[in-house]
Each structure stands twice: as structure tokens, then as C-alpha cells.
Amino acid sequence: MAEPKTVLADAEDRMRKAVEALRRELATIRTGRANPALVEHVRVDYYGVPTPIGQMATISVPDPRQLVIQPWDRQTLGAIERALLKSDLGLMPNSDGSVIRLNIPQLTDERRRDLARQVKRKVEESKVALRNVRRDAADSLRALEKNKDLSEDEHRRIGEQLQRVTDRYIAEVDRVGQAKEAELLEV
């Protein structure tokens, strides 16, 4: 059976991973500003193997509205271009034979609001994930108490610690979401 401190440490680790996953997910949402994270999830068919663009090319941001993708192997330029066209980015790649340029258009107000709603939905999903982690840890603690591996007082004390950790991570998720919303809504 797990130890109470192990249960708490495991819950905190899972909560930290949930916040990191939210950050990665929100980084892929286009804000009207160029960011290499926009294309990192795009996979290119490289000799039959789906490969992330970041493992095949250098992605740079020469100005706030443009991404430049420079493949290490010129032979892959066409494959990268096709992958970008097939992706859900909605951006048109421009190739000059050695680099691909992605111009990031200005977002409309309606699109900004849609993306802000999408951010709120992802933040809420992350909060649900955090609460599920808390519930799993609380169930483990109850099982320890039921098996007499944990006293009632210790169960209550560790339960309070678990709640504090959960509150801290929920506040962190809120901060991450608010920062992304502010970035989306700034013109």
C-alpha cells in the first residue's frame, strides 16, 4: 500500500504535469503574433515517418507577424510545405526554394473572442483534471485510513495539505489562462 506522503507527492506531480500540458496546448493557439510553438505540433511525412517540424528545421521569428522555417535538408522543403497546408493552422506557406515563410494575419475581433472562449474551455478542462487528481488522492488516503495505515487526524491533516496543493495549482491554471486571454485580446 502507498504511503500518505507518497500519495501527496504523486498528486502534486500529476497536477504539475496537467498545468504543463495546458501551457503547451495554449501555446498552439494563434494570437496574431508569430510564435514557433504554432507549428511545433505539425508533423511532416519524412521518409514515411511522421516527424515534428522542429526536428527537421530551424524555426525563427524575424518580425512579430512572420515565421521563417529553414529546413536542414532542402529535399524536405516540399514535404514541410505540404504538412503546413494540411495542418489546422489556416496559414498559407510561401516558399522561395530555401526557406518557408508563414505570414500571420491580424485576427478579427470575432476570431479573438472565439479563441478566448476556446482558452476558457481548455482552462476549465484542466481544472477538472486537477480535481480528478485530488479525488484519486483522497480515495487513496481513505483506503489507507480504512486499512488502519493512517490515523483519522493524520488523514485530515494530509487531506488539508492536498486541498492547499489543489488550490495552488487551480490558481496557477487561472493565471496561465488569463495571461493567454490577455495576449489574445490585445490588439
Secondary structure, DSSP 4 states (H G I P E B T S, - for coil): ---HHHHHHHHHHHHHHHHHHHHHHHHTS--SS--THHHHT-EEEETTEEEEGGGTEEEEEEETTEEEEEESSGGGHHHHHHHHHHSTT---EEE-SS-EEEE-PPPPHHHHHHHHHHHHHHHHHHHHHHHHHHHHHHHHHHHHHHTTSS-HHHHHHHHHHHHHHHHHHHHHHHHHHHHHHHHHH--
